[in-house]
Amino acid sequence: MQISQLAPAIAKLAPRALSDHELLVAISARDQSAMEELFDRHERQVFRFIHRTFKDEGLAEDVTAETFCEVWRAAAATFKGQ
């Protein structure tokens, strides 16, 4: 099944009910609520990883934000649903 076929069906579900994969499918179709859900689920883990790596809170905040911005920008162009 193609993403174009999945996205309308996924869009009908509440973001909290979706798996991470389904959220990425929805994000590739530019669903902002799916992006918010993905951020809510993973922001803390991403921040902690970056903070442990660089030991700089401000940098960790910036890199975390940029990471999720890149997910949004790249999802439509590169995510193939696999």
N, C-alpha and C positions, 0 to 999 in steps of 0.2 A: 504494500500500500504506500502511496506517495504522501509526502508531507501535506500537500495541498488537499488531500482527502482527509487526513487526520486532523488538521488544524480546526476546521469547523466543528467537528465532534468534540474535540478537547475544549474548545472555547465555551461550550455549554456547561462544563464542569466547574465547580469552585476550585480555585487554585490550590487550596489546602488539600484537596482530594487527589491531586496529581502527583505522579512520581517526578523525580528530577528530570528524567528523559522527556516526559510529557510536557514539563514546564519549558524545556528547551525547544520543543516543537512549537509551543505557543509563543515563546519569545521570538522564534524565527519568523512568526507571522505578526510580530510587533504588538503582542499583548502585554501592556504595561503591568497589569495585575499579576501576571505570571512572573515578570521580572522582579516585582516587589516581593513575591513569595520566595523566589530563589535567593534573593538578597537576605530576607529575614532568616531563612534556613541556614545560610552558610557564611554570613558576614563575620560573625564572631570567630569561627574557626579560621577563616582566611586572615583576619586581623591578627589573631594570636600567632599563627605561623610566621607571618611577616615580621611581627614585633620581636619574636624570638630570634629570627634571622638577623635583623638589622639593629635591634636594641635601641630603637628610636621611635617613640610613640607618634610623633607628627608624621614622620616618613611612612610608618605603618598605616596610618589613616589615609594618607594620600595614595599609597600603592593599592590599598584595599579598594578605595573608591574607583581608581583607574582600572583595576581588575574587572569590576562589575560593569563599568562603562564599556570596556572592550568586549565583554560577553554580549552586551546589547548591540554594539556596532557590528560584531562579526557574526552573530547568530543568523541573520537573514542571508548573508553572503556565503557562509561556509557550512552551516549545519545541514547535514543530509538526512537526519533522522535515524542514523544507525548507531 
